[in-house]
Amino acid sequence: MKKSLKKYYNQFSVIAIIIFLIATNVGASLFHTRIDFTNEKRFTISSSTKKIIQKTKDKITVDVFLKGNYPSGFKKLASSTEDLLRDFQDMTSNKIQYRFISPSEKVEGTEVLYSDTLAAMGLLPINLTAQVKGDQQQQYVYPFALVHFNERVLPVEIYKGKTPIINFQDLNNAEAMLEYNFANAIAKIQQETKHEIGYAIGNGEPMDYSVYDLAEMVLKPNYNLSIVNLSTQKFINPDFKALIIAKPTLAFTDQQKLEIDQYLMNGGKLLFFIDRLNAEMDSLQINNQVIAYDRELGLNDLLFRYGVRINPDLVMDLQCDYLPFDVNGNGQFEFLPWNYFPVLESANNHPINKNLGFVAGRFVNSIDTTEVEGIKKTILLQTSVNSRIMGTPALISGTENSTAPEDEKFKTPHIPVAVLLEGKFKSFFANRLSSEMQDTLSEYGMTFMPYASTGGKLIVAGDGDLVLNQVVKGNQPLPMGMNAFTYGTQRQFPFANKEFLLNSLDYLIDENGLSEAKGKEYIVRLLDTKKVNDEKMYWQMLNILSPILLMGLFTFIINWIKKRKYKLN
């Protein structure tokens, strides 16, 4: 009787263990969870992101183009991307689906490669240099994803490296930005109505192919873009979430400044991209030299009241972009650094420039901030530690690069070139409003606002070309920030101008409250390579022998318990 009970008991135990193992595996495949022990909570989804993701009503598909034999850093980035998207999938009961696609694969039902499709969307690859067993290899990587919802498609840039060399800090920053980038894209693509953004004209602002990327690839996919003619319209619609003033060349009248001022006082958000000096590459290419002079735009007093001054100078930087030069005069061109095209960087001190890559500048003016009560200033972009200021009038010559620049002259670090101003602004026209201006406001049913009704925001950059694109033969517009001279060469590099603009608009409008997600810090904890080499054998043996010893100990304890139990029986 006892033997039959023991046999029954053993069979039941085996069946129970099998059922438990099957249930555990099924449960693990259906439900995912992670316990975040990191100090910075890098694996914890922020509350604002959860709200956005959990509002998902219809199916969203995310295509990630990080499938392939990439270096280990990008494999880890791909793995982190998959972990995040799996979390999103679980939070939405599988309404968010994802898949990893190789750029070399063909689009379903066509002969077109995904890489060609991405390039047509302005998503150009990064030509990375990876270290492989003491050698280097070149590899094209498409660090992008496409978010699909109904008939809409929104790109997400996953990696924004500052240099062609794989940098672990850049990869770390890319991981830190994954949550924000995907949550922001998912929120935008589900918007039923787009916000209104104004583009100001009437003062010589460009309306040609140089604004193609700004209008068609940046603004229109995310916002409703409207043209605001400051010369014919007497007021700016306060329903505009933001107004962009890009590279004006003609002076602003008092009436136009009143329109801008009252828009800001009524809660509007402004983005100024200003070239105070007239210095253009066209003139330099024709005459091989150009004299940079003040455009006299008439904006100095207005911006000074708000707390910023664009200086009549040019910054030069040893950290700069390249131009082709005929060094020996024999028609053989060579790419050399052009100090008037500074490669701008950020202090990583704000959600706008958080983990931002390098931004390409073209004949950039320096910026000073002025003391204005109640206005907070944040420097968003600046030069490198090796820069200088060239006063006006400045003669810019194409022969300057015939000799190497004198490094001792480039000793001014971090010259500000873009600044964010926040606070309750005072009107430039307070106590100085003319009767004619008052009549104009009354005619359109508007009341003069001497002070801002709410906290306002404006961004001022000393470079009008910052948000414009260059154009190559056949009126082919390049992506914003791309150098037309290095396009298609080894010097080609996608700068972060577009990202800077999108980040600026996201912050000014701030509809999703994703600053918590964007403010995440990923601390790089590097291994001590010497200690790793010294203790390599110890840890290898520990990892191999520990499971064997534990299993042996576990088996011994089970057998001892069984023997003791049966002996007593």
Secondary structure, DSSP 8 states (H G I E B T S, - for coil): -HHHHHHHHHHHHHHHHHHHHHHHHHHHHH--------TT-TTS--HHHHHHHHT--S-EEEEE---SS--HHHHHHHHHHHHHHHHHHHHTTT-EEEEE--TTSB-TTSS-BHHHHHHHTT---EEEEEEETTEEEEEEE--EEEEEETTEEEEEE----SSSB--HHHHHHHHHHHHHHHHHHHHHHT-SS-EEEEEEESSS---SGGGHIIIIIIITTTEEEEEEETTT-SS--TT-SEEEEE---S---HHHHHHHHHHHHTT-EEEEE---EE--HHHHHHHSEEEEEE---S-HHHHHHHTEEE-SSEEEESSEEEEEEESSSSS-EEEEEEEEEEEEB--S-STTTTT---EE-SS---EEE---TTEEEEEEEE--SSEEEE-SSEEEETTGGGS---GGG--B---EEEEEEEE--B-TTTTT--HHHHHHHHHTT----SB-SS-EEEEEES-GGGG---EETTTEE--TT--TTTTTSTT----SHHHHHHHHHHHHH--S-THHHHT---------HHHHHHTHHHHHHHHHHHHHHHHHHHHHHHHHHHHHHHHH-
